[in-house]
């Protein structure tokens, strides 16, 4: 096995143990979204579908949270930006939606990091924010990976 797979597995287990259902909910939602998109848009590259699924799974988790707490907050902006960005990414894959979503996710990571550092370890919101941060970082990694692979394919087909 590659070292990166071992590290990812250990980190995943540690986050799962620490975060509990805060990880389980977006993980399950992401899995369902991935499956649905693969069935509905079978022509889309798997990397692109994974990048979209992580972000839609995240936005669904935020939406479920808003429903559970019964409040409309600034998180509605999260949902709107993610929804528009992911639809754009799937409809017209390319550098533009990746850059827009990268700027958005990067700002959200900074804001989330300050909030994360403000809670003590073990606090319920600390656990949830850890997963939010990881999901945003994962979205960035998957988007750029999908974009790089698409660029390689375009370049290779030019020859």
Protein Blocks (a to p, Z undefined) as FASTA:
>chain_A
ZZklmmmmmmmmmmmmmnmmmmmmmmmmmmmmmmmmmmmmmmbcfklmmmmmmmmmmmmm
mmmmmmmnopacfklmmmmmmmmmmmmmmmmgcfklmmmmmmmmmmmmmmmmmmmmmpce
hiaklmmmmmmmmmmmmmmmmmmmmmmmmmmmmmmmmZZ
